[in-house]
Amino acid sequence: MTMKDNKVKIDASGFLAKLSAPARNALLNEGVETLQQLAQYTEKEILKLHGIGPASLPIMRASLEEAGLSFKQN
C-alpha cells in the first residue's frame, strides 16, 4: 500500500483522521476502514489491537454516535 492509498482511505472515512497514527494503523491493519466495520467490534476487542489505547475510544464512540451507530455489545 502506498502512502497515497492510505490518505485516500483516511479522507474517505473521516473518523480515521481524528485518531493518532498508531490507532489509525491498528484499525487499517485489522481491515477497519469505515464506521460500519468498526461497529462490528466491541470496545474490548478494539482495545486489544496493538496501537489503540483508552484515549482513542471516546473519539471512536463519538464518531459512531454521529453516524447513528455504536460498538457491538458484549
C-alpha positions as CSV (number, residue, x, y, z in Angstrom):
1,M,0.0,0.0,0.0
2,T,1.4,3.4,-0.9
3,M,1.0,6.5,1.3
4,K,-1.4,7.9,-1.3
5,D,-3.7,4.8,-0.9
6,N,-3.6,5.3,2.8
7,K,-4.5,9.0,2.5
8,V,-7.5,8.2,0.3
9,K,-8.8,5.9,3.0
10,I,-8.4,8.5,5.7
11,D,-10.1,11.2,3.6
12,A,-13.0,8.8,2.7
13,S,-13.5,7.8,6.3
14,G,-13.2,11.0,8.3
15,F,-13.1,9.3,11.7
16,L,-9.7,7.8,10.9
17,A,-8.2,11.2,10.5
18,K,-9.2,12.1,14.1
19,L,-7.2,9.2,15.5
20,S,-3.5,9.0,16.3
21,A,-1.3,7.3,13.7
22,P,-0.8,4.2,15.8
23,A,-4.6,3.8,16.4
24,R,-5.4,4.5,12.7
25,N,-2.8,2.0,11.6
26,A,-4.1,-0.6,14.0
27,L,-7.6,-0.3,12.6
28,L,-6.4,-0.3,9.0
29,N,-4.3,-3.4,9.7
30,E,-7.4,-5.1,11.0
31,G,-9.3,-4.1,7.9
32,V,-11.5,-1.5,9.6
33,E,-11.9,1.4,7.2
34,T,-15.5,2.5,7.8
35,L,-17.7,3.2,10.8
36,Q,-19.9,0.3,9.7
37,Q,-16.9,-2.0,10.0
38,L,-15.9,-0.5,13.4
39,A,-19.5,-1.1,14.7
40,Q,-18.9,-4.9,14.2
41,Y,-16.4,-4.9,17.1
42,T,-16.9,-4.5,20.9
43,E,-14.9,-1.8,22.7
44,K,-12.9,-4.6,24.4
45,E,-12.0,-6.2,21.0
46,I,-10.8,-2.8,19.7
47,L,-8.7,-2.1,22.9
48,K,-6.9,-5.5,22.3
49,L,-5.5,-4.2,19.0
50,H,-1.8,-3.1,19.2
51,G,-1.7,0.7,18.9
52,I,-5.1,1.5,20.3
53,G,-5.3,2.9,23.8
54,P,-8.2,4.1,26.0
55,A,-7.8,7.7,24.7
56,S,-8.9,6.6,21.3
57,L,-12.3,5.2,22.5
58,P,-14.1,8.5,23.1
59,I,-13.2,9.6,19.6
60,M,-14.4,6.4,18.0
61,R,-17.5,6.3,20.2
62,A,-18.4,9.9,19.2
63,S,-17.9,9.2,15.5
64,L,-20.1,6.1,15.7
65,E,-22.8,8.0,17.5
66,E,-22.8,10.8,14.9
67,A,-23.5,8.2,12.3
68,G,-26.2,6.6,14.4
69,L,-24.0,3.5,15.2
70,S,-22.4,2.1,18.3
71,F,-19.9,-0.5,19.3
72,K,-21.2,-4.1,19.3
73,Q,-22.4,-5.1,22.8
74,N,-20.8,-8.0,24.6
